């Protein structure tokens, strides 16, 4: 009997020595607050924490950026700063990471892990604006997008920053319209 008890306890011991494997996927969740949306930040973080607690398939790592400078470039300048922040975060993430950007005014109604099939096999996923858009600049909605981190998507974000910065510079150098009268 002693040998059977010893064998049973060593089997039990082996069960406890097996490391636990975390099967949850990690989602690096990126956001950026300007002064005009800063009041939403605390509420949004609370919503994300509640969502993360319910998400059985993913855990979230938050990367929150902020700016105290609202005026520089207006809305377009704020958009450029948010894209730059996302690019800086993605540059630090290892290849193969899943990054999701969300504006603070986007309220998730379900866990972000439910979006994972959308990103499956895609480098970058972004929503098109409903057409007709307000302007030719409004083709994509930069308020919610995700990417699989790689050299390709890092270059894509770098190009997005460069292109948008150049467009803002060109807009700033255009002469204001003349008024008759």
Backbone bond lengths (Angstrom), bond angles and torsions (degrees), N, CA, C in turn:
res aa  C-N    CA-C-N  psi(-1)  N-CA   C-N-CA  omega(-1)  CA-C   N-CA-C  phi
1 X - - - 1.448 - - 1.525 111.50 -
2 X 1.323 116.13 -34.55 1.464 119.40 -178.53 1.515 110.38 -63.58
3 X 1.321 116.02 -38.63 1.458 119.20 -179.35 1.528 111.10 -69.12
4 X 1.328 119.13 -36.99 1.467 122.22 177.48 1.522 110.57 -66.30
5 X 1.337 116.48 -40.42 1.466 120.27 178.23 1.518 110.52 -65.82
6 X 1.336 116.43 -41.00 1.462 120.73 179.32 1.530 110.45 -64.38
7 X 1.330 116.46 -42.41 1.467 120.53 178.85 1.529 111.04 -63.92
8 X 1.321 117.45 -40.96 1.465 121.53 179.38 1.517 110.87 -65.04
9 X 1.349 116.97 -41.39 1.464 118.64 -179.63 1.522 111.23 -69.83
10 X 1.340 118.78 -34.02 1.464 119.02 178.00 1.529 110.68 -70.72
11 X 1.337 118.38 -32.59 1.463 120.56 174.44 1.526 110.14 -64.96
12 X 1.312 116.08 -42.61 1.465 120.34 178.41 1.517 110.14 -63.55
13 X 1.327 116.23 -40.22 1.458 120.74 179.34 1.530 110.16 -62.97
14 X 1.317 116.17 -41.59 1.462 119.49 178.64 1.524 111.41 -62.07
15 X 1.307 117.07 -37.22 1.456 119.90 178.42 1.523 111.78 -62.35
16 X 1.324 116.40 -36.39 1.458 120.04 -179.55 1.519 112.49 -78.38
17 X 1.305 117.84 -20.02 1.461 120.68 -177.61 1.533 112.32 -86.14
18 X 1.318 118.25 -13.49 1.463 121.12 178.47 1.529 108.28 -69.04
19 X 1.317 117.37 124.79 1.473 118.66 -178.83 1.527 110.86 -66.19
20 X 1.309 114.68 146.91 1.460 119.47 177.22 1.524 107.91 -79.91
21 X 1.287 116.11 137.88 1.463 121.02 179.73 1.522 107.89 -107.36
22 X 1.321 114.81 123.99 1.463 120.07 178.68 1.526 107.99 -83.57
23 X 1.309 116.63 109.99 1.462 121.22 -178.43 1.522 112.48 -89.28
24 X 1.314 117.23 1.59 1.461 119.91 178.66 1.523 109.63 -75.61
25 X 1.305 115.09 142.43 1.453 120.82 175.08 1.531 107.90 -83.71
26 X 1.319 115.85 147.10 1.466 120.11 177.42 1.525 108.47 -94.86
27 X 1.320 115.73 130.17 1.460 121.62 174.96 1.523 107.48 -113.78
28 X 1.334 116.45 117.86 1.462 120.89 174.32 1.516 106.75 -84.06
29 X 1.325 115.39 108.56 1.464 122.58 -174.77 1.526 108.88 -98.41
30 X 1.318 115.76 118.74 1.464 122.86 -174.39 1.525 109.33 -110.34
31 X 1.337 116.23 137.25 1.458 120.54 173.37 1.520 108.92 -148.35
32 X 1.322 115.23 167.97 1.462 121.13 -175.46 1.521 108.67 -147.14
33 X 1.315 116.28 134.28 1.470 120.89 -177.93 1.521 110.85 -116.29
34 X 1.316 115.57 127.86 1.462 121.80 168.63 1.528 106.23 -97.44
35 X 1.325 118.52 165.97 1.468 119.26 -179.73 1.530 113.92 -55.41
36 X 1.334 117.56 -33.05 1.470 118.55 -177.93 1.526 112.96 -69.24
37 X 1.333 118.11 -26.09 1.469 119.93 178.60 1.526 112.62 -109.83
38 X 1.326 117.21 2.30 1.468 120.83 -179.24 1.528 113.24 -54.47
39 X 1.349 119.55 -36.72 1.471 118.45 177.84 1.535 113.42 -60.39
40 X 1.327 117.45 -23.56 1.466 120.86 178.49 1.531 112.75 -78.15
41 X 1.321 116.85 -18.02 1.468 120.71 -171.28 1.524 112.58 -57.67
42 X 1.323 117.85 -51.40 1.464 120.91 -178.05 1.528 110.69 -61.62
43 X 1.335 116.07 -44.18 1.461 120.64 178.80 1.525 110.49 -61.27
44 X 1.347 117.34 -44.96 1.458 122.30 -177.89 1.524 110.75 -63.04
45 X 1.333 116.86 -45.13 1.466 120.29 179.17 1.527 109.98 -60.87
46 X 1.316 117.38 -41.46 1.468 120.80 177.54 1.534 110.26 -60.93
47 X 1.331 117.26 -43.75 1.466 121.09 178.31 1.529 111.18 -61.12
48 X 1.331 116.28 -42.24 1.463 120.83 -179.05 1.526 110.40 -66.40
49 X 1.332 117.51 -40.99 1.470 120.56 178.47 1.526 111.08 -62.98
50 X 1.323 116.91 -41.37 1.469 120.44 177.31 1.530 110.50 -65.11
51 X 1.311 116.59 -41.10 1.458 121.39 178.74 1.531 110.75 -64.46
52 X 1.327 116.44 -44.08 1.465 120.78 -179.31 1.527 111.19 -61.60
53 X 1.326 116.71 -37.73 1.464 120.25 179.58 1.528 111.40 -64.14
54 X 1.322 117.38 -26.81 1.467 121.89 -178.90 1.526 113.34 -93.32
55 X 1.321 117.13 -12.42 1.463 120.73 -174.41 1.524 110.08 -85.17
56 X 1.317 116.64 106.53 1.463 121.55 -177.70 1.526 112.18 -79.19
57 X 1.333 117.61 -13.20 1.464 119.81 -175.51 1.524 114.78 -105.48
58 X 1.329 118.01 -7.99 1.469 118.89 -176.27 1.517 110.87 -148.30
59 X 1.324 114.64 152.70 1.457 119.02 165.65 1.525 106.85 -119.74
60 X 1.323 115.06 154.07 1.455 121.77 -169.41 1.524 109.98 -115.21
61 X 1.315 115.14 140.24 1.458 122.15 171.10 1.524 105.65 -118.10
62 X 1.332 116.45 118.69 1.468 120.77 -176.89 1.521 111.21 -88.11
63 X 1.319 115.65 137.83 1.469 123.82 175.59 1.528 105.90 -127.32
64 X 1.324 116.59 92.63 1.463 121.14 -175.43 1.519 110.31 -101.05
65 X 1.297 115.96 126.99 1.453 121.61 175.37 1.514 109.12 -113.35
66 X 1.333 115.91 161.44 1.460 118.79 178.00 1.518 109.98 -153.85
67 X 1.305 113.86 161.24 1.455 121.47 178.60 1.512 108.17 -136.56
68 X 1.311 115.93 141.85 1.461 119.47 174.83 1.527 110.13 -97.46
69 X 1.324 116.34 -1.06 1.462 121.91 -175.42 1.522 110.35 -105.01
70 X 1.312 116.70 99.37 1.469 121.47 -179.30 1.526 111.37 -85.63
71 X 1.312 116.41 -35.76 1.459 120.33 -167.59 1.526 114.50 -74.35
72 X 1.325 118.33 -32.77 1.464 120.16 -173.42 1.522 111.14 -62.86
73 X 1.312 115.60 103.29 1.456 120.59 178.65 1.510 114.73 82.77
74 X 1.329 117.97 2.49 1.461 120.81 179.16 1.517 112.32 58.50
75 X 1.330 115.43 -145.64 1.458 121.22 -177.98 1.523 111.25 -61.16
76 X 1.342 116.87 -40.60 1.463 120.51 -178.95 1.530 111.19 -66.31
77 X 1.332 116.85 -37.94 1.463 120.33 176.48 1.521 111.60 -64.18
78 X 1.335 116.15 -39.42 1.469 120.39 177.65 1.525 110.44 -64.49
79 X 1.326 116.65 -39.27 1.464 120.57 177.92 1.526 110.49 -62.83
80 X 1.319 117.05 -42.87 1.461 120.51 177.94 1.528 110.71 -61.59
81 X 1.337 117.47 -43.66 1.472 120.40 -179.95 1.529 111.19 -63.77
82 X 1.320 117.94 -36.65 1.468 119.80 -179.90 1.529 110.10 -69.44
83 X 1.333 117.76 -39.14 1.467 120.33 177.90 1.531 109.95 -66.20
84 X 1.343 116.71 -40.24 1.472 120.13 177.14 1.525 110.74 -61.53
85 X 1.338 116.91 -42.98 1.468 120.63 178.59 1.530 110.26 -59.95
86 X 1.327 116.64 -47.06 1.468 120.25 179.55 1.527 110.46 -60.54
87 X 1.324 116.92 -42.07 1.463 120.75 179.32 1.528 110.76 -62.23
88 X 1.332 117.36 -43.82 1.469 120.80 179.01 1.528 111.26 -61.09
89 X 1.322 117.42 -41.15 1.471 120.86 178.48 1.526 109.92 -64.78
90 X 1.324 117.10 -48.28 1.463 121.26 -177.42 1.526 110.99 -62.70
91 X 1.320 117.82 -34.62 1.470 121.07 177.52 1.530 111.57 -59.48
92 X 1.333 117.44 -30.65 1.473 121.51 -177.90 1.531 113.27 -87.53
93 X 1.315 117.98 -14.01 1.465 121.15 -177.10 1.526 110.63 -82.82
94 X 1.329 116.45 147.04 1.470 118.76 177.50 1.526 111.74 -72.57
95 X 1.323 115.30 153.12 1.462 120.08 174.62 1.520 109.31 -54.22
96 X 1.322 115.60 143.40 1.458 120.80 179.64 1.516 113.96 92.28
97 X 1.338 117.21 -10.36 1.468 120.10 177.56 1.521 109.36 -69.69
98 X 1.321 115.38 155.46 1.458 121.25 174.86 1.519 107.50 -108.41
99 X 1.321 116.88 119.66 1.464 121.91 179.54 1.520 108.81 -113.28
100 X 1.321 115.25 137.32 1.458 121.53 178.14 1.519 107.18 -128.83
101 X 1.329 117.26 127.08 1.459 121.69 176.50 1.515 108.51 -102.21
102 X 1.333 115.76 136.54 1.460 120.82 175.84 1.517 109.54 -139.83
103 X 1.332 115.89 132.01 1.458 119.63 169.60 1.522 108.42 -67.00
104 X 1.325 115.89 157.78 1.463 120.40 -179.53 1.523 112.71 -68.92
105 X 1.316 117.75 -20.38 1.465 118.95 179.72 1.528 112.86 -90.84
106 X 1.323 116.99 9.96 1.462 121.77 175.03 1.524 107.52 -98.57
107 X 1.316 116.55 113.59 1.465 120.68 -179.03 1.523 109.46 -96.89
108 X 1.329 116.61 118.01 1.465 118.68 177.58 1.528 110.29 -72.95
109 X 1.311 116.40 130.58 1.457 120.58 179.19 1.524 111.72 -97.48
110 X 1.322 115.75 -17.80 1.460 121.87 176.95 1.522 108.29 -138.77
111 X 1.331 117.75 164.80 1.468 119.75 179.30 1.534 111.92 -57.84
112 X 1.316 115.33 144.33 1.464 120.49 179.60 1.523 111.78 -63.44
113 X 1.330 117.77 -24.71 1.464 119.08 179.59 1.526 111.47 -60.87
114 X 1.316 117.99 -21.02 1.466 120.34 177.51 1.530 111.89 -69.87
115 X 1.329 117.07 -14.35 1.464 120.84 176.10 1.530 112.18 -85.94
116 X 1.324 117.31 -10.51 1.465 120.37 -174.60 1.529 113.70 -57.36
117 X 1.335 120.01 -40.20 1.472 117.60 177.28 1.530 112.81 -60.28
118 X 1.321 117.13 -28.61 1.465 121.28 178.01 1.523 110.45 -64.59
119 X 1.333 116.84 -36.04 1.460 121.52 -177.30 1.525 112.40 -86.48
120 X 1.304 117.45 -10.24 1.460 121.17 -176.79 1.527 110.35 -60.08
121 X 1.319 115.31 119.76 1.459 120.56 179.05 1.515 114.87 81.37
122 X 1.322 117.98 -4.34 1.472 121.09 -179.79 1.525 109.37 -105.78
123 X 1.319 116.31 144.08 1.461 120.29 174.79 1.522 110.83 -78.54
124 X 1.338 116.01 -37.79 1.457 121.54 -172.44 1.525 108.68 -147.96
125 X 1.327 116.65 133.56 1.465 121.62 179.53 1.524 108.02 -127.94
126 X 1.335 116.36 125.99 1.461 121.51 178.33 1.531 107.96 -142.85
127 X 1.303 116.10 150.60 1.455 121.32 -177.49 1.534 110.47 -88.55
128 X 1.319 116.07 134.77 1.466 120.75 173.58 1.516 108.77 -77.08
129 X 1.322 116.08 144.88 1.460 121.27 174.90 1.522 108.88 -71.26
130 X 1.328 117.15 147.02 1.469 118.68 174.17 1.527 109.18 -60.04
131 X 1.295 116.59 143.09 1.458 120.86 -178.62 1.521 109.87 -107.80
132 X 1.309 122.12 146.48 1.458 123.77 2.74 1.526 111.15 -76.47
133 X 1.330 115.35 141.65 1.460 121.86 -179.50 1.525 110.02 -81.64
134 X 1.324 114.87 165.90 1.464 120.61 179.18 1.525 111.23 -63.53
135 X 1.338 116.62 -32.33 1.461 120.54 178.39 1.523 108.50 -152.79
136 X 1.321 115.63 172.36 1.464 120.18 177.58 1.522 111.84 -66.54
137 X 1.335 116.90 -19.96 1.464 121.09 178.95 1.526 111.89 -75.38
138 X 1.318 117.39 -18.45 1.464 121.94 -173.90 1.525 111.80 -96.23
139 X 1.321 116.72 67.16 1.455 120.69 179.99 1.526 110.33 -95.04
140 X 1.331 116.60 -40.84 1.461 121.96 -177.99 1.515 110.20 -120.76
141 X 1.318 116.15 151.92 1.461 121.58 177.57 1.522 108.37 -96.79
142 X 1.316 116.27 113.07 1.466 120.46 -177.46 1.523 112.62 -84.35
143 X 1.321 118.39 7.98 1.462 121.76 -177.77 1.510 115.20 -80.78
144 X 1.336 117.94 -16.54 1.467 121.58 178.26 1.518 108.12 -155.81
145 X 1.326 116.28 117.17 1.453 121.66 177.84 1.518 109.40 -155.66
146 X 1.316 116.54 161.33 1.461 119.58 178.11 1.519 110.15 -142.30
147 X 1.328 113.87 158.20 1.453 119.33 179.75 1.516 110.44 -150.09
148 X 1.321 114.22 155.16 1.455 121.69 169.98 1.525 105.72 -93.39
149 X 1.327 117.10 121.81 1.463 121.64 -173.68 1.529 110.19 -69.46
150 X 1.326 114.29 127.25 1.465 122.49 176.94 1.526 107.07 -159.17
151 X 1.312 116.14 175.25 1.465 118.85 175.66 1.532 110.42 -61.48
152 X 1.321 116.41 -35.45 1.471 120.90 179.80 1.527 110.72 -63.07
153 X 1.335 117.82 -47.47 1.466 119.36 -177.24 1.524 111.49 -74.81
154 X 1.321 117.66 -28.12 1.472 119.04 173.31 1.527 109.63 -63.81
155 X 1.340 116.59 -43.79 1.475 120.36 177.99 1.525 110.94 -64.96
156 X 1.327 116.76 -37.73 1.462 120.38 177.84 1.526 110.62 -59.56
157 X 1.342 117.13 -47.39 1.469 119.88 179.26 1.525 111.15 -65.13
158 X 1.332 117.41 -40.12 1.469 120.24 177.82 1.530 109.86 -60.83
159 X 1.317 116.44 -41.59 1.470 120.83 179.05 1.525 111.16 -67.17
160 X 1.335 116.78 -37.53 1.464 121.52 177.42 1.525 109.53 -60.85
161 X 1.330 116.55 -46.28 1.468 120.91 178.96 1.529 109.97 -61.20
162 X 1.328 117.18 -49.03 1.471 121.13 -178.93 1.532 111.64 -60.00
163 X 1.322 116.29 -46.97 1.466 121.08 -177.47 1.520 111.28 -64.84
164 X 1.322 116.49 -43.71 1.460 119.61 -178.73 1.527 110.92 -68.82
165 X 1.338 117.05 -40.05 1.472 120.37 177.80 1.530 110.23 -62.37
166 X 1.328 117.24 -41.97 1.469 120.68 178.73 1.529 110.69 -64.55
167 X 1.324 117.53 -39.70 1.468 120.70 178.31 1.524 110.84 -64.61
168 X 1.327 117.05 -38.76 1.472 120.01 177.66 1.517 111.06 -67.20
169 X 1.343 116.73 -40.53 1.463 119.93 177.05 1.527 110.48 -61.82
170 X 1.329 117.02 -43.21 1.472 120.78 179.46 1.522 110.58 -64.08
171 X 1.313 116.81 -39.84 1.471 120.87 178.92 1.532 109.93 -64.33
172 X 1.322 117.11 -40.12 1.466 121.00 -177.90 1.527 111.87 -68.74
173 X 1.331 117.47 -29.03 1.467 119.61 -177.75 1.520 112.99 -87.21
174 X 1.331 117.69 -11.24 1.468 119.91 176.57 1.520 109.93 -67.14
175 X 1.312 114.66 141.01 1.473 119.40 178.52 1.524 109.21 -70.72
176 X 1.326 116.86 142.72 1.469 119.09 177.07 1.525 109.97 -65.96
177 X 1.318 118.05 151.51 1.473 120.07 -179.64 1.523 111.11 -63.82
178 X 1.330 115.18 146.54 1.467 120.70 177.94 1.511 109.39 -84.00
179 X 1.307 115.20 145.72 1.463 120.91 176.65 1.519 108.16 -112.43
180 X 1.308 116.98 131.40 1.469 121.42 176.85 1.510 108.99 -87.43
181 X 1.268 115.47 127.69 1.446 117.91 173.40 1.426 112.25 113.60
